[in-house]
Amino acid sequence: MIDTGNDKVRRLLAQGVVIHCPQTVHVDDSLDPGRIAPGAVIHAGCRLRGAGISIGPASVIGEEAPATVDDCQLGRGVSLKGGYFSGSTFLDGSSVGSSAHVRPGTLLEEGATAAHSVGFKQTILFPFVTAGSLINLCDCLVSGGTGRADHSEVGSSYIHFNFTPHQDKATASLLGDVPRGVMLDRPPIFLGGQGGLVGPARLAFGTVVAAGVICRQDILEEGRLFAGRTAAGGGTRVYANGVYVGIERLVANNLHYIGNIRALQAWYRVARKPLVNGLPYEEACHAGATARLALIFEERVARLGEVAARMAAVLTEAGAGKRLSLEAAVVRSYQELIDSWPAIEARLRGGIPDAIGASERETFLTEWGKVPSLTPYPEAVASLSPAGRAAGSAWLQAVVDEVAVAAAEIYSRRRGRAIGT
């Protein structure tokens, strides 16, 4: 008789989970077999661990290569073909190819896909967004597109540059946005292969970045093609670590990203939650997505705070003669962020009053409440009228503004002038 592995493997087999070569599959003691749905498929050499694991029916793990799945939640029909997946949530029909390295805070919504050898961390892909092979796309939110035949695309060998020479990561980039992106009716974004995006950046819906191009700027007008430019005029020049330029843009883009995360949290709480029909894997996926967004929010606030702390350290070093003296304008710009950061952080962490976008939210929910139960999420969104979508977007934009614009005003008051919103 062939050994089928430990007791939990035997229990999974007994309840209808398909396990190929069960003697090669490791199931951690912390895992609750009741959270693995009958009909899920686990291939040879896979490892499942973590009390938070939940796997929906028809999901397949390790089809192309062994996979380690650690504290992840999978919806129905998810495919994780091989690699390492930790602290992430994959909604119905999403898939990731083999040799993946997916770290905590990642959220792939319905039908989002990635090919082989991708690196994700705190990456959010809206429904149907597609990432190619050999990609590093950490700290990004990507939206845009209307379906499988009209999706936002990140080309193969693409990199989101999310670490600076100043050794900070206040670099999350927003591709599209949440208020309109959730409605699944915006033009897709296309990032050509063997290119890169230097964060923090914002790209409008319909943006096309040509293949082989490094984009170092915001593109805020829809339907634009960016074919590239040289970096900083080429050649070499004096460089000092810790001397930030473009602080206004750095702060504004971080605040917009955080505001959009707050809006997505509201969307999951108010709009997505009613679509959860009590099935254990659906409940687990909703809870998992909510946890991912909370983690991302905390990370982004902390990273922006680290920039302010880094600036304070640089000013101290300059004052002690440990680095070249800084121009008065640089010192002033640093001090403006340092002084305003406590109030900015308090505003970011403050709750969203119920009155924000209340009338638009109620208009949206009146129509949203008429969606039949058991309707898949993309179909539910597609069933909305133009007026329902407009109301929902207006509500979510009010949430973004309550966070991003209000926090930006604190900073601009310190600077004595408005910054870009």
N, C-alpha and C positions, 0 to 999 in steps of 0.2 A: 504494500500500500504506500502511495506517495504521500509524503508529509506535506500538508497544506499550509504550514506556517503556524503562527501563534493563534491563540483563542479568538482574537478579534478578527483575524483573517477568516477563520472558519465561520464566525458569526456573519460576516459580510457575505460570504458565499451562500450561507443558508437563507439570507434575506433577499437574494436575487441580484447581488452585485456580481458582475462578470469580472473575474480576475484570472488573467493568463499567467501561467507559471506561478501559482500562489506561493510556492516555497521560496520564491525570490523577492516577494513583496514584503516590505516592513511597515507595520502599522504601530505607531507609538501608543504607549499605555494611556496617554492623556486624551486620545481621540475617542469620541462617542460614536460607535457604529450606527446608532440610530439617526445620525445626521448625514449618512450616505444613502442616497435614494436607490431603490431597486432599478436595475437597468443601466446604472453607471458602469463604465468599463475602465479597468486598471490593468495596464500592460506590465510585462516583466520588468523587474529591477526598480520599481517605483517605491518611494518612501512617502508615507503620509504621517504627519505629526501636528500636534496642537489641538487644544480643546475647541478652538474656534473654527475648525474645518467643517465645511458643509459642501456637499456635492449633489447637484440636482440630477434628475433622470436624463439618460442619453448623453451625459458628459463623458468624455474620453480623455484619459490621462496616459501619457507616455507612448503614444502611437508610433512615434519615430525614434525615440530614444528615452532612456530612463528619466524620470522626473521626480524631483523632491517638491512636495507641496506642503507648505508650513503655514498653518493658521490662515488659509484662504477660503473664500466663499465662491462657489461656482453655481450659476443658474442652470437652466435647462439647455442641453445641447452645446455645452462649452467644450472646446478642445485645447488642451495644453499638451503640446506634442513632445516636449522634452526640455529639460533644463531645471532651473531653480526658480521657485515661485514662493514669495513670503509676504505675509501681511497685506494681501491684495484681494480685490473683488472683481469677478468676471461675470457680467450679466448675460442673459440668454443669447446663445448663438455667437458669442465672441470666441476668438481663437488666437493662439500664439504658437509659432513654429518652434522647432527644436533648437537646442543650444541657447535658450533664452536665459536672461538673468533679470528677474523681475522682483524688485525690492519693495518694502512696505510703502503704503500710501498710494499704490497704483489702483486705478479704477477704469476698467474697460466696459463701456456700456454696450447695449444690444447691437450685435453684429459687427462690432469693432474688431479689426484683425491686425495681426503683425506676422511677418514672415520669420525666417530663421535668424538666429544670432542678434536679437535685439536686447538692449539694456533700457529698462524702465525703472524709475523711482519717483514716487509722487507724480505720476503721469496720469492725466485724465484724457481719455479718448471718448468723445461723444459717439452716438450710434453711427455705425457704418464707416467711421474714419479708418483709413487703412495705412499701415506703416510697412515699408518694404523690409529688405534684409540688411544686416550689418549696420544697425541704427543704434545710436545712443540718444535717447530723447527723455532725459530726466527733467523734472520740474517744469512741465508744460501742460497747458490745457488746450486741446485741439477740438474745435467744433466746425460746423459748416457741412453743407450737403443735404440732400433730401432722401437718399436711399442707396441701395447697393450699386445702382448704376450711375449714381451722381454723388460721389463721396469726396471728402477731403483726403488728400494723399500726401504722405511723407515719403519721398523717394529713397531708394536704397543708398546706403553709405552716408546717411545724413547724420549730422551732429548738432545737438543743441548745446552750445558752450555755456555752462552754468557755474563756472568757477573762475574768479578773476585773479590777476596778478597781485591784487590787494589781499587775496586769500579770504574772500567773502563769497557767499552764495545768495545774496539778495538779487537773484537773477531769473526768477520765474517768468516765463513768457506766455502771453495770452494770444491765441490764434482764434480769431472770431471773438465771440463773447457768450456769456450765459443767457442774458435776457432774450436775445433773439435766436441763439443757437439751439436752445431747447425746443424750439418750435419746428425744427427740422425742415425749414423752408428757405434757407439762405444759400447763396452761391458757395460752392466748395472752395477751399484753399488748396493750392498745389505748391509743394516745395520740391524742386527738382533734385534728382539724385546727385550724390557726391558733393553736397553743399553743406552749408551750416548757417545757424542763426545764433547771434550773440545776444544773450539775455542780459537784462530784462528787455523784452521787446513786445510790441503790440502790432498785430497784422489784421487788417480788415478782411471781411468776407470777400471772396472773389480774387484775393491776391494770388499772383503767380510769381514765384521766384525761380529764375532760370537754373538749369542744371549747372553744377560746378561753381556756384556763386556763394560767397559768404555775405549774409545780410547783417549789417550792423546798425540798422535804423528802424524806426517805426514806420509803418505804412498804414495810414489811417483813412485813406480814401479807397472805397471799394472798387474792385475791377481794375487793378493796376498791375502791370508787369514790371518786375525789378530784374534788370539784367546785369547788375553788379557795378562796383566801382572799386578803386584801390583804397587800401586802408591808410588813413592819415597821411596821404601824399607820398607814400613810399619812402625809401631811404631810412636813415636812423636819426634819432634825436635824443636829447637828454631825457632820461626817465627816472623817476623816483617812486619806489613802492609806497603806497599809502597816500599818494597825491591824487585824489579823485577829481575827475572832470565830469561835467554833465550831471551834477548832483540833483538838480531839479527833475530831470527826466528819470533818474534812478528812483527817486521818491515817488513821483507820480505813477510810474508803471507798477511799482510794488503795491501802492495803495489801490490801483485799479484791479490788480490781480486779487488782492485780499477781498475787495468788495465783491468781485465775481464769485469767489468761493462762498462768501456769505449768502449771495443770491442762490447759488446751487444748493446750499444747505437748506434754505427756505423752500426750494422747489422739491427736494426730497421729503421734507417734513410735511408739506401742505398738499402737493400735487401727486407725488409718487406713492406715498403711503396708502392712500385709498385704493390703489390698484393691487396692493398685496392681498392675496386671497386666503391667507391663513395656512398655506402650504409651508412646511418647515423650511425648505430650501429658499423659498421666496422671502420669508421672514428673515432668514439668516443673511441673504444678500442685501436686503434693505438695511439691516443693522450694520453689516460690513461696510456698505457704501457710506453710511452716516459716520462710521468710525474713521474711514479713510479721509473724509472731508475735514473732520475735526483735527486729525493729525496734520493735514496739509495746512490748515489755518494756523495752528500753533507753530509749525515750522516757518512759515512765511513771516509771521510777526517776529519770531526769534531772530531770523536772519537779518531783517531790517534793523532790529535793535543792535545786532552785532556790528553793523556798519557804523551806527552812531557811537558805539563803544570804541570801535577801531579809530574813528576820527578823534575821539577824546585822547586816546593813547598817542596818536601822532602829534597832537598839539602839545602834549606833555613832553614827548621826546624832543620836539623842536625847541621848546622852552628851555630844556636842559642842555641844548647844544649837541644832542645825539644824532641829529640829522640836519640837512640843509634848511636854512630858514625858509619859511613859507611866505608867499605874498600876502599882503593884508586882505585882499579879496578872498583868497583861499581860506585864511583863518576865519574870516567873517562867515563864509558859507558853511564851514564846519560847525561853528558855534551856533548858528541858526538851527541846524538839525539837532545838535546835542541838547540845546535848551528846550526845543519843542517836543523832543521824543517822548518824555513821560506823559504829556497830555495826548499826543498822538496815540501812544499805546493804549492809554485808558479808553480813548474813543473807539479804537479798533476792537477792544475786548468788551465794550458795552453792548448790551442787547439791542435788538431791533424793535422799536416800539410797534405795537399792533397797528397804530394809526398810519404807519408808513405804507403808502400804496393801498390802503384799505379798500377804497371804492373799486379800484381796478382789480384787486384780488377777488373781491366778491363777485364782480361781473364775470371774471374768468371762471371761478368755482361754480357759479350757477350753471354754466355750460359744461364744465368738466364733470360735474356730478351726474350728468345725463349719459355719460359714456357707459355702455353695458359692462357688467362685471365680466371678468376673464378676458377682456380685450387686451391683446399684447400692447405694450407701451408704444412702439412706433405707430401702430394703427390708431391708438387712442389719440395721439397727437395729431395725426393726419385727419382725424374726424372733426377737428375744431374748425369753426368758421373763421374767416379773416378777422371779424370783430373779436372773437374769443381769443385768438392768438395775440392780437394787438393789446388787449386788456392784460393778458398774462405777461407779455413783454414789458408793458408799462409798469406793472407791479414789481417785477424783478429789477427793472432799471431803477426804480425808486429805492430798492434795497441797496443796490450798488452805490447810488449817490449818497445815501445816508451814511455809508461807511467811507467810501473813497473820497467823495467831495468834502464831506464834513472834516475828515482828517486832514485833507489837503489845505483846507481853510486855516486850520491851526498853524500849519507850517507857513502858509503865505502871510498870515498876520505877523509872524515872526520876521519874515523877510521883507514885509512892507509892500508886497505886490503879489498878484495872483500867479499861480503856476498852472501849467496846462492841465486841463481835465478832459 
